[in-house]
Amino acid sequence: MTNIYVPNIEKNVPKYNKWTELVSKMEVGDSVLFPNYSKTRAFKAALNAKGHKHYGQSVSDGFRIWRES
């Protein structure tokens, strides 16, 4: 007989994501600086998932994203 591992189903376990954690702490007008544009993708996705509008701009030391709503 083969022992097959069957995992238990767990409900209501919160997902941890460093970007959604950061977004939840931000207020309108707050911003985050990234070293370059390519590093912003997951952060912008977290803003969108929470229904927040955002604005990004290239600045001298990287790429900055502001929370607008």
N, C-alpha and C positions, 0 to 999 in steps of 0.2 A: 504494500500500500504506500502511495506517495503522499507525503505531508505537503499540503499546499497551504501557504499562508494566506489568510483572508483578513484584511484589515477591518477594524471597526469603523462604522460611519459615525462621525461626530458632527453635531449641529450647533449653530450659533457660535462658532469659534471665530473671533475677529481676525481679519487679515492685517498684518503689519506691513506698512510700506513707508519708507523714510520720507518720500515726497508727499504723500497724503497727510502724514503727521506734520510736516512743515507747513503745508497749505492750510491746515486747520488752525494753525497758530497765527497766520498772517491776517492783517487787517487791510482794508482798502487803502491803497497808497504805499504799502510796504513793497519792497523789492528784494530780489536775490541776484547776486552777481555770479556768473559762470565764466570759466576761463575761455570758452568759445561757444559758438552757436550750436554745434553738434551735441554738446552736453545738456542742452535744454529740453530735449524731446520728452523724457519721462516726467519732468516737472510740469511742462505744459499739459501733458495728458492728465496729470493729477488735478490741475486747475480746472480743466474742462470737465472732468468727472464730477467735480463738486459744483459745477455750474457757474464758475467764476470767469469773468472776462479778464483778459490780460493784454499787456502791451510789452513788446520787446524792442530793444534798440542796441545796436553795437556802440560800445563806449571804448575809451582808450585802453582800459585794462581788461576787456572781455566783452561779454554780452549780458545785459541786464534785463530782467523781466519784472514788471510791476503788476500787482493785482489791482484791477480796476473796479471790480464789483464782487 
